[in-house]
Amino acid sequence: MPLLVSEPARHVVLVTIDNQAKRNAMSREMLGELADLWDRLGASPACRCIVVTGAGDKGFCAGADIGGDLSAAEETAHTVNRALLKNTPFAKPIIAAVNGDCAGGGIELLLSTDIRIAAEHARFGLPEVKWSIYPFGGATVKLTQQIGYVHAMDLILTGRLVDAAFAREINLINRVCPAADVLGQAVETASAIAANSPSAVQAVKAQISEGIADYTLSREARDQALGDQVRASAYFDEGVAAFREKRQPDYS
């Protein structure tokens, strides 16, 4: 199974994205599976806190597998929105255990988590514009709110990767630690949260999550329109071709 689910501590659920051959990039099937999993965990009284990580030590999540089928854009967008909790309120706290590179849709999944612990070797970035892809998983709406305008624009417009120390400096993550300690620290934090009153914790998370979702939803139509505009351009064809062929795109 591309998503592994376990219980490393009482009332804590660990979700592991497992597609190591592609640095844990998520196919449409995996995104659908994750979306359904959120629904189940949200409704489960036994689940009080969630930890999300990637399998292996190379990648937390490299985003969407754009080497796969990109047809049915509207259906794909709906699945992405649900999987990345883009504009869906979620009352259970989520801890990110970033065990490796976190890019593209991986960043957008990260933006839907509440506390983020990263390995020293992890790198972060939004390379979509390099490949003529619109980051419609929430980055254009959430990133400026979470790390501030100038840092968000730096990451989104350059498409560059930054290291974990820099990500901590700009408040994209909470803390950096040795790779061997990432998951343990994340589970320990989740256990501390799970030991608190679930009604109080979930009420706090619901209020904050609903405010974020309301704003994100207000921008959804424009987000999708801009994404469609980018997909319709000749630059999109060149960008995706360059990605698949592992070469620099030519936008001249």
DOLOBA-328393 format. One record per residue (C-alpha): x, y, z; residue number from 1; residue in three letters. Coordinates in nm, 4 decimals. Each point is the difference from the previous one (the first is absolute). Last residue first. Example, Ala and Ser with C-alpha at 12.3 -4.5 7.8 and 13.67 -1.06 7.14 Angstrom:
<pts>
c1 1.3670 | c2 -0.1060 | c3 0.7140 | gulum 2 | dovo SER
c1 -0.1370 | c2 -0.3440 | c3 0.0660 | gulum 1 | dovo ALA
</pts>
This chain:
<pts>
c1 1.2235 | c2 3.1436 | c3 -2.5219 | gulum 252 | dovo SER
c1 -0.1515 | c2 -0.2286 | c3 0.2632 | gulum 251 | dovo TYR
c1 0.2573 | c2 -0.2767 | c3 -0.0345 | gulum 250 | dovo ASP
c1 -0.0259 | c2 -0.2521 | c3 0.2853 | gulum 249 | dovo PRO
c1 0.3172 | c2 -0.1441 | c3 0.1555 | gulum 248 | dovo GLN
c1 0.0228 | c2 -0.3757 | c3 -0.0417 | gulum 247 | dovo ARG
c1 -0.1233 | c2 -0.3134 | c3 0.1818 | gulum 246 | dovo LYS
c1 -0.2106 | c2 -0.1221 | c3 -0.2968 | gulum 245 | dovo GLU
c1 -0.3144 | c2 -0.0225 | c3 0.2137 | gulum 244 | dovo ARG
c1 0.0630 | c2 0.3411 | c3 0.1519 | gulum 243 | dovo PHE
c1 0.0833 | c2 0.1534 | c3 -0.3362 | gulum 242 | dovo ALA
c1 -0.3205 | c2 -0.1395 | c3 -0.1525 | gulum 241 | dovo ALA
c1 -0.2038 | c2 0.1365 | c3 0.2925 | gulum 240 | dovo VAL
c1 0.1527 | c2 0.3446 | c3 -0.0458 | gulum 239 | dovo GLY
c1 -0.0329 | c2 0.0022 | c3 -0.3782 | gulum 238 | dovo GLU
c1 -0.3672 | c2 -0.0971 | c3 0.0084 | gulum 237 | dovo ASP
c1 -0.0676 | c2 0.2567 | c3 0.2720 | gulum 236 | dovo PHE
c1 0.1783 | c2 0.2725 | c3 -0.1975 | gulum 235 | dovo TYR
c1 -0.2415 | c2 -0.0569 | c3 -0.2873 | gulum 234 | dovo ALA
c1 -0.2724 | c2 0.1355 | c3 0.2297 | gulum 233 | dovo SER
c1 -0.3242 | c2 -0.1737 | c3 0.0959 | gulum 232 | dovo ALA
c1 0.1392 | c2 -0.1375 | c3 0.3270 | gulum 231 | dovo ARG
c1 0.0922 | c2 0.3516 | c3 0.1134 | gulum 230 | dovo VAL
c1 -0.3485 | c2 0.1332 | c3 -0.0688 | gulum 229 | dovo GLN
c1 -0.1602 | c2 -0.2993 | c3 0.1700 | gulum 228 | dovo ASP
c1 0.2075 | c2 0.0682 | c3 0.3122 | gulum 227 | dovo GLY
c1 -0.1035 | c2 0.3647 | c3 -0.0099 | gulum 226 | dovo LEU
c1 -0.3655 | c2 -0.0984 | c3 -0.0177 | gulum 225 | dovo ALA
c1 0.0473 | c2 -0.2553 | c3 0.2790 | gulum 224 | dovo GLN
c1 0.1510 | c2 0.2556 | c3 0.2368 | gulum 223 | dovo ASP
c1 -0.2630 | c2 0.2584 | c3 -0.0948 | gulum 222 | dovo ARG
c1 -0.2810 | c2 -0.2398 | c3 0.0894 | gulum 221 | dovo ALA
c1 0.1749 | c2 -0.1061 | c3 0.3203 | gulum 220 | dovo GLU
c1 0.0731 | c2 0.3441 | c3 0.1470 | gulum 219 | dovo ARG
c1 -0.2992 | c2 0.0098 | c3 0.2376 | gulum 218 | dovo SER
c1 0.0675 | c2 -0.3665 | c3 0.0815 | gulum 217 | dovo LEU
c1 0.3445 | c2 0.0917 | c3 0.1312 | gulum 216 | dovo THR
c1 -0.1484 | c2 0.2669 | c3 0.2248 | gulum 215 | dovo TYR
c1 -0.2632 | c2 -0.2320 | c3 0.1431 | gulum 214 | dovo ASP
c1 0.2499 | c2 -0.2852 | c3 0.0364 | gulum 213 | dovo ALA
c1 0.2413 | c2 0.2132 | c3 0.2040 | gulum 212 | dovo ILE
c1 -0.2775 | c2 0.1137 | c3 0.2335 | gulum 211 | dovo GLY
c1 -0.1316 | c2 -0.3568 | c3 0.0282 | gulum 210 | dovo GLU
c1 0.3431 | c2 -0.1307 | c3 0.0939 | gulum 209 | dovo SER
c1 0.0468 | c2 0.2537 | c3 0.2795 | gulum 208 | dovo ILE
c1 -0.3416 | c2 -0.0642 | c3 0.1550 | gulum 207 | dovo GLN
c1 0.0225 | c2 -0.3764 | c3 -0.0537 | gulum 206 | dovo ALA
c1 0.3485 | c2 -0.0234 | c3 0.1544 | gulum 205 | dovo LYS
c1 -0.1143 | c2 0.1750 | c3 0.3172 | gulum 204 | dovo VAL
c1 -0.3140 | c2 -0.2147 | c3 0.0215 | gulum 203 | dovo ALA
c1 0.2044 | c2 -0.3122 | c3 -0.0699 | gulum 202 | dovo GLN
c1 0.2420 | c2 0.0687 | c3 0.2841 | gulum 201 | dovo VAL
c1 -0.2788 | c2 0.0850 | c3 0.2435 | gulum 200 | dovo ALA
c1 -0.2092 | c2 -0.3083 | c3 -0.0782 | gulum 199 | dovo SER
c1 0.3064 | c2 -0.2233 | c3 -0.0092 | gulum 198 | dovo PRO
c1 0.1108 | c2 0.1140 | c3 0.3476 | gulum 197 | dovo SER
c1 0.3786 | c2 -0.0362 | c3 0.0045 | gulum 196 | dovo ASN
c1 0.1869 | c2 -0.3307 | c3 -0.0126 | gulum 195 | dovo ALA
c1 -0.0306 | c2 -0.0079 | c3 -0.3798 | gulum 194 | dovo ALA
c1 0.2008 | c2 0.3253 | c3 -0.0214 | gulum 193 | dovo ILE
c1 0.2868 | c2 -0.1440 | c3 0.2038 | gulum 192 | dovo ALA
c1 -0.0177 | c2 -0.3200 | c3 -0.2061 | gulum 191 | dovo SER
c1 0.0239 | c2 0.1998 | c3 -0.3229 | gulum 190 | dovo ALA
c1 0.3117 | c2 0.1766 | c3 0.1268 | gulum 189 | dovo THR
c1 0.1607 | c2 -0.3330 | c3 0.0926 | gulum 188 | dovo GLU
c1 -0.1023 | c2 -0.1444 | c3 -0.3371 | gulum 187 | dovo VAL
c1 0.1647 | c2 0.2917 | c3 -0.1807 | gulum 186 | dovo ALA
c1 0.3142 | c2 -0.0190 | c3 0.2133 | gulum 185 | dovo GLN
c1 0.0329 | c2 -0.3715 | c3 -0.0695 | gulum 184 | dovo GLY
c1 -0.0588 | c2 0.0493 | c3 -0.3716 | gulum 183 | dovo LEU
c1 0.2692 | c2 0.2638 | c3 -0.0325 | gulum 182 | dovo VAL
c1 0.2663 | c2 -0.1478 | c3 0.2302 | gulum 181 | dovo ASP
c1 0.1962 | c2 -0.2142 | c3 -0.2475 | gulum 180 | dovo ALA
c1 0.0073 | c2 0.2873 | c3 -0.2499 | gulum 179 | dovo ALA
c1 0.1790 | c2 0.2275 | c3 0.2451 | gulum 178 | dovo PRO
c1 -0.2143 | c2 0.2986 | c3 0.1061 | gulum 177 | dovo CYS
c1 -0.1577 | c2 0.3119 | c3 -0.1444 | gulum 176 | dovo VAL
c1 -0.2899 | c2 0.1853 | c3 0.1558 | gulum 175 | dovo ARG
c1 -0.3263 | c2 0.1817 | c3 -0.0606 | gulum 174 | dovo ASN
c1 -0.0228 | c2 0.0061 | c3 -0.3804 | gulum 173 | dovo ILE
c1 -0.0853 | c2 0.2691 | c3 -0.2572 | gulum 172 | dovo LEU
c1 0.0995 | c2 0.2558 | c3 0.2616 | gulum 171 | dovo ASN
c1 0.2419 | c2 0.1945 | c3 -0.2250 | gulum 170 | dovo ILE
c1 0.3020 | c2 -0.1057 | c3 0.2068 | gulum 169 | dovo GLU
c1 -0.1269 | c2 -0.3575 | c3 0.0253 | gulum 168 | dovo ARG
c1 -0.0148 | c2 -0.0300 | c3 -0.3790 | gulum 167 | dovo ALA
c1 0.3502 | c2 0.1478 | c3 -0.0143 | gulum 166 | dovo PHE
c1 0.1331 | c2 -0.2683 | c3 0.2339 | gulum 165 | dovo ALA
c1 -0.1892 | c2 -0.2689 | c3 -0.1915 | gulum 164 | dovo ALA
c1 0.1617 | c2 0.0844 | c3 -0.3317 | gulum 163 | dovo ASP
c1 -0.1514 | c2 0.2001 | c3 -0.2835 | gulum 162 | dovo VAL
c1 -0.1029 | c2 -0.1221 | c3 -0.3450 | gulum 161 | dovo LEU
c1 -0.0606 | c2 0.2564 | c3 -0.2715 | gulum 160 | dovo ARG
c1 -0.3225 | c2 0.0519 | c3 -0.1951 | gulum 159 | dovo GLY
c1 0.0936 | c2 0.3655 | c3 -0.0388 | gulum 158 | dovo THR
c1 -0.3547 | c2 0.1395 | c3 0.0031 | gulum 157 | dovo LEU
c1 -0.1581 | c2 -0.2177 | c3 0.2705 | gulum 156 | dovo ILE
c1 0.2914 | c2 -0.0107 | c3 0.2462 | gulum 155 | dovo LEU
c1 0.0883 | c2 0.3691 | c3 -0.0165 | gulum 154 | dovo ASP
c1 -0.3659 | c2 0.1007 | c3 -0.0098 | gulum 153 | dovo MET
c1 -0.0671 | c2 -0.1873 | c3 0.3233 | gulum 152 | dovo ALA
c1 0.3029 | c2 0.1513 | c3 0.1721 | gulum 151 | dovo HIS
c1 -0.0999 | c2 0.3512 | c3 -0.1019 | gulum 150 | dovo VAL
c1 -0.3677 | c2 -0.0345 | c3 0.0907 | gulum 149 | dovo TYR
c1 0.0107 | c2 -0.1626 | c3 0.3420 | gulum 148 | dovo GLY
c1 0.0578 | c2 -0.3554 | c3 0.1235 | gulum 147 | dovo ILE
c1 -0.3484 | c2 -0.1348 | c3 0.0728 | gulum 146 | dovo GLN
c1 -0.2336 | c2 0.2512 | c3 -0.1610 | gulum 145 | dovo GLN
c1 0.2172 | c2 0.0355 | c3 -0.3107 | gulum 144 | dovo THR
c1 0.0073 | c2 -0.3797 | c3 -0.0358 | gulum 143 | dovo LEU
c1 -0.3725 | c2 -0.0628 | c3 0.0315 | gulum 142 | dovo LYS
c1 -0.1545 | c2 0.1461 | c3 -0.3156 | gulum 141 | dovo VAL
c1 0.2543 | c2 -0.0563 | c3 -0.2768 | gulum 140 | dovo THR
c1 0.1192 | c2 -0.3201 | c3 0.1675 | gulum 139 | dovo ALA
c1 -0.3448 | c2 -0.1620 | c3 0.0166 | gulum 138 | dovo GLY
c1 0.0125 | c2 -0.3002 | c3 -0.2323 | gulum 137 | dovo GLY
c1 -0.0283 | c2 0.2209 | c3 -0.3101 | gulum 136 | dovo PHE
c1 0.3732 | c2 0.0342 | c3 -0.0557 | gulum 135 | dovo PRO
c1 -0.0244 | c2 0.0933 | c3 -0.3702 | gulum 134 | dovo TYR
c1 0.2335 | c2 -0.2019 | c3 -0.2210 | gulum 133 | dovo ILE
c1 0.2363 | c2 0.1469 | c3 -0.2566 | gulum 132 | dovo SER
c1 0.2839 | c2 -0.2400 | c3 0.0946 | gulum 131 | dovo TRP
c1 0.2155 | c2 0.2617 | c3 0.1745 | gulum 130 | dovo LYS
c1 -0.3197 | c2 0.1566 | c3 0.1328 | gulum 129 | dovo VAL
c1 -0.0739 | c2 -0.3206 | c3 0.1923 | gulum 128 | dovo GLU
c1 0.3316 | c2 -0.0159 | c3 0.1898 | gulum 127 | dovo PRO
c1 -0.1478 | c2 0.0734 | c3 0.3435 | gulum 126 | dovo LEU
c1 0.2786 | c2 -0.0764 | c3 0.2439 | gulum 125 | dovo GLY
c1 0.1262 | c2 -0.1644 | c3 0.3166 | gulum 124 | dovo PHE
c1 0.3090 | c2 -0.2054 | c3 0.0773 | gulum 123 | dovo ARG
c1 0.0508 | c2 -0.2553 | c3 0.2756 | gulum 122 | dovo ALA
c1 0.3580 | c2 -0.0852 | c3 0.1076 | gulum 121 | dovo HIS
c1 -0.0396 | c2 0.1220 | c3 0.3585 | gulum 120 | dovo GLU
c1 -0.3179 | c2 -0.2009 | c3 0.0465 | gulum 119 | dovo ALA
c1 -0.3208 | c2 0.1958 | c3 0.0499 | gulum 118 | dovo ALA
c1 -0.2649 | c2 0.0481 | c3 0.2682 | gulum 117 | dovo ILE
c1 -0.3194 | c2 0.1797 | c3 -0.0955 | gulum 116 | dovo ARG
c1 -0.2996 | c2 0.0859 | c3 0.2213 | gulum 115 | dovo ILE
c1 -0.3462 | c2 0.0823 | c3 -0.1347 | gulum 114 | dovo ASP
c1 -0.0235 | c2 -0.1735 | c3 -0.3364 | gulum 113 | dovo THR
c1 -0.1948 | c2 0.1351 | c3 -0.2975 | gulum 112 | dovo SER
c1 0.2970 | c2 0.1998 | c3 -0.1275 | gulum 111 | dovo LEU
c1 0.2060 | c2 -0.3218 | c3 -0.0054 | gulum 110 | dovo LEU
c1 -0.2427 | c2 -0.1498 | c3 -0.2531 | gulum 109 | dovo LEU
c1 0.0613 | c2 0.3073 | c3 -0.2158 | gulum 108 | dovo GLU
c1 0.3740 | c2 -0.0432 | c3 0.0468 | gulum 107 | dovo ILE
c1 -0.0296 | c2 -0.3617 | c3 -0.1142 | gulum 106 | dovo GLY
c1 -0.2085 | c2 0.1230 | c3 -0.2926 | gulum 105 | dovo GLY
c1 0.3125 | c2 0.1691 | c3 -0.1278 | gulum 104 | dovo GLY
c1 0.2965 | c2 -0.1114 | c3 0.2075 | gulum 103 | dovo ALA
c1 0.0941 | c2 -0.1621 | c3 0.3293 | gulum 102 | dovo CYS
c1 0.3347 | c2 -0.1794 | c3 -0.0092 | gulum 101 | dovo ASP
c1 0.0739 | c2 -0.2291 | c3 0.2922 | gulum 100 | dovo GLY
c1 -0.1304 | c2 -0.1268 | c3 0.3361 | gulum 99 | dovo ASN
c1 -0.2535 | c2 0.2754 | c3 0.0602 | gulum 98 | dovo VAL
c1 -0.1996 | c2 -0.1260 | c3 0.2976 | gulum 97 | dovo ALA
c1 -0.3101 | c2 0.2165 | c3 -0.0435 | gulum 96 | dovo ALA
c1 -0.2384 | c2 0.0146 | c3 0.2975 | gulum 95 | dovo ILE
c1 -0.3750 | c2 0.0203 | c3 -0.0613 | gulum 94 | dovo ILE
c1 -0.2562 | c2 0.1175 | c3 0.2575 | gulum 93 | dovo PRO
c1 -0.3547 | c2 -0.1414 | c3 -0.0448 | gulum 92 | dovo LYS
c1 -0.2769 | c2 0.2496 | c3 -0.0778 | gulum 91 | dovo ALA
c1 0.0286 | c2 0.0179 | c3 -0.3784 | gulum 90 | dovo PHE
c1 -0.1632 | c2 0.2763 | c3 -0.2041 | gulum 89 | dovo PRO
c1 0.0139 | c2 -0.0686 | c3 -0.3758 | gulum 88 | dovo THR
c1 0.1447 | c2 0.2737 | c3 -0.2219 | gulum 87 | dovo ASN
c1 0.3379 | c2 -0.1439 | c3 -0.0960 | gulum 86 | dovo LYS
c1 -0.0192 | c2 -0.3134 | c3 0.2121 | gulum 85 | dovo LEU
c1 0.2807 | c2 -0.1347 | c3 -0.2223 | gulum 84 | dovo LEU
c1 -0.1937 | c2 -0.3162 | c3 -0.0909 | gulum 83 | dovo ALA
c1 -0.3343 | c2 0.1779 | c3 -0.0325 | gulum 82 | dovo ARG
c1 0.1300 | c2 0.2788 | c3 -0.2222 | gulum 81 | dovo ASN
c1 0.2093 | c2 -0.2407 | c3 -0.2067 | gulum 80 | dovo VAL
c1 -0.3043 | c2 -0.2200 | c3 -0.0686 | gulum 79 | dovo THR
c1 -0.2109 | c2 0.2959 | c3 -0.1098 | gulum 78 | dovo HIS
c1 0.2837 | c2 0.1306 | c3 -0.2184 | gulum 77 | dovo ALA
c1 0.0405 | c2 -0.3411 | c3 -0.1642 | gulum 76 | dovo THR
c1 -0.3687 | c2 -0.0160 | c3 -0.0889 | gulum 75 | dovo GLU
c1 0.0186 | c2 0.3469 | c3 -0.1536 | gulum 74 | dovo GLU
c1 0.3234 | c2 -0.0802 | c3 -0.1857 | gulum 73 | dovo ALA
c1 -0.1341 | c2 -0.3146 | c3 -0.1654 | gulum 72 | dovo ALA
c1 0.3350 | c2 -0.0669 | c3 -0.1679 | gulum 71 | dovo SER
c1 0.3369 | c2 0.0254 | c3 0.1746 | gulum 70 | dovo LEU
c1 0.0859 | c2 -0.3711 | c3 -0.0138 | gulum 69 | dovo ASP
c1 0.3343 | c2 -0.0836 | c3 0.1581 | gulum 68 | dovo GLY
c1 0.3415 | c2 0.1653 | c3 -0.0238 | gulum 67 | dovo GLY
c1 -0.1512 | c2 0.2766 | c3 0.2049 | gulum 66 | dovo ILE
c1 0.0232 | c2 -0.2204 | c3 0.3109 | gulum 65 | dovo ASP
c1 -0.1318 | c2 0.2587 | c3 0.2405 | gulum 64 | dovo ALA
c1 0.2205 | c2 0.1305 | c3 0.2765 | gulum 63 | dovo GLY
c1 0.3510 | c2 -0.1157 | c3 0.0871 | gulum 62 | dovo ALA
c1 -0.1146 | c2 -0.1239 | c3 0.3406 | gulum 61 | dovo CYS
c1 0.2068 | c2 -0.0623 | c3 0.3122 | gulum 60 | dovo PHE
c1 0.2899 | c2 -0.1124 | c3 -0.2160 | gulum 59 | dovo GLY
c1 0.3348 | c2 -0.1706 | c3 0.0182 | gulum 58 | dovo LYS
c1 -0.0042 | c2 -0.1674 | c3 0.3431 | gulum 57 | dovo ASP
c1 -0.2324 | c2 -0.2950 | c3 -0.0509 | gulum 56 | dovo GLY
c1 -0.3791 | c2 0.0285 | c3 0.0059 | gulum 55 | dovo ALA
c1 -0.1511 | c2 0.3455 | c3 0.0368 | gulum 54 | dovo GLY
c1 -0.1597 | c2 0.1523 | c3 0.3076 | gulum 53 | dovo THR
c1 -0.3367 | c2 0.1087 | c3 0.1400 | gulum 52 | dovo VAL
c1 -0.0754 | c2 -0.0123 | c3 0.3726 | gulum 51 | dovo VAL
c1 -0.3640 | c2 0.0184 | c3 0.1102 | gulum 50 | dovo ILE
c1 -0.1592 | c2 0.0974 | c3 0.3313 | gulum 49 | dovo CYS
c1 -0.3155 | c2 -0.1012 | c3 0.1865 | gulum 48 | dovo ARG
c1 -0.0985 | c2 -0.3155 | c3 -0.1858 | gulum 47 | dovo CYS
c1 -0.2099 | c2 -0.2383 | c3 0.2099 | gulum 46 | dovo ALA
c1 -0.3108 | c2 0.2159 | c3 -0.0501 | gulum 45 | dovo PRO
c1 0.0213 | c2 -0.0713 | c3 -0.3761 | gulum 44 | dovo SER
c1 -0.1946 | c2 0.2404 | c3 -0.2254 | gulum 43 | dovo ALA
c1 0.2972 | c2 0.2147 | c3 -0.1016 | gulum 42 | dovo GLY
c1 0.2091 | c2 -0.3126 | c3 -0.0460 | gulum 41 | dovo LEU
c1 -0.2480 | c2 -0.1460 | c3 -0.2478 | gulum 40 | dovo ARG
c1 -0.0433 | c2 0.3211 | c3 -0.1989 | gulum 39 | dovo ASP
c1 0.3756 | c2 0.0622 | c3 -0.0052 | gulum 38 | dovo TRP
c1 0.0478 | c2 -0.3538 | c3 -0.1326 | gulum 37 | dovo LEU
c1 -0.2365 | c2 0.0645 | c3 -0.2902 | gulum 36 | dovo ASP
c1 0.2106 | c2 0.2953 | c3 -0.1141 | gulum 35 | dovo ALA
c1 0.3198 | c2 -0.2027 | c3 0.0425 | gulum 34 | dovo LEU
c1 -0.1342 | c2 -0.2807 | c3 -0.2197 | gulum 33 | dovo GLU
c1 -0.1059 | c2 0.2479 | c3 -0.2659 | gulum 32 | dovo GLY
c1 0.3452 | c2 0.1586 | c3 0.0032 | gulum 31 | dovo LEU
c1 0.1571 | c2 -0.3449 | c3 -0.0287 | gulum 30 | dovo MET
c1 -0.2106 | c2 -0.0835 | c3 -0.3059 | gulum 29 | dovo GLU
c1 0.0831 | c2 0.3367 | c3 -0.1585 | gulum 28 | dovo ARG
c1 0.3679 | c2 -0.0806 | c3 0.0473 | gulum 27 | dovo SER
c1 0.1953 | c2 0.1368 | c3 0.2935 | gulum 26 | dovo MET
c1 0.3737 | c2 0.0676 | c3 -0.0012 | gulum 25 | dovo ALA
c1 0.1716 | c2 -0.1967 | c3 0.2754 | gulum 24 | dovo ASN
c1 0.3530 | c2 0.0666 | c3 -0.1238 | gulum 23 | dovo ARG
c1 -0.0943 | c2 -0.1629 | c3 -0.3319 | gulum 22 | dovo LYS
c1 0.1386 | c2 -0.3494 | c3 0.0638 | gulum 21 | dovo ALA
c1 -0.0915 | c2 0.0469 | c3 0.3651 | gulum 20 | dovo GLN
c1 -0.3739 | c2 0.0003 | c3 -0.0578 | gulum 19 | dovo ASN
c1 -0.1167 | c2 -0.0550 | c3 0.3571 | gulum 18 | dovo ASP
c1 -0.1801 | c2 0.2843 | c3 0.1737 | gulum 17 | dovo ILE
c1 -0.0092 | c2 -0.0936 | c3 0.3692 | gulum 16 | dovo THR
c1 -0.2987 | c2 0.0905 | c3 0.2175 | gulum 15 | dovo VAL
c1 0.0559 | c2 -0.0459 | c3 0.3740 | gulum 14 | dovo LEU
c1 -0.3071 | c2 0.0086 | c3 0.2233 | gulum 13 | dovo VAL
c1 0.0246 | c2 0.1095 | c3 0.3641 | gulum 12 | dovo VAL
c1 -0.2729 | c2 -0.0873 | c3 0.2533 | gulum 11 | dovo HIS
c1 0.2475 | c2 -0.2133 | c3 0.1989 | gulum 10 | dovo ARG
c1 0.3368 | c2 -0.0139 | c3 -0.1727 | gulum 9 | dovo ALA
c1 0.1535 | c2 -0.1291 | c3 -0.3243 | gulum 8 | dovo PRO
c1 -0.3396 | c2 -0.0780 | c3 -0.1555 | gulum 7 | dovo GLU
c1 0.0432 | c2 -0.0998 | c3 -0.3653 | gulum 6 | dovo SER
c1 -0.1114 | c2 0.1006 | c3 -0.3501 | gulum 5 | dovo VAL
c1 0.2076 | c2 -0.0572 | c3 -0.3136 | gulum 4 | dovo LEU
c1 -0.0976 | c2 0.1851 | c3 -0.3158 | gulum 3 | dovo LEU
c1 0.1269 | c2 -0.1349 | c3 -0.3356 | gulum 2 | dovo PRO
c1 -0.1329 | c2 -0.3479 | c3 0.0865 | gulum 1 | dovo MET
</pts>
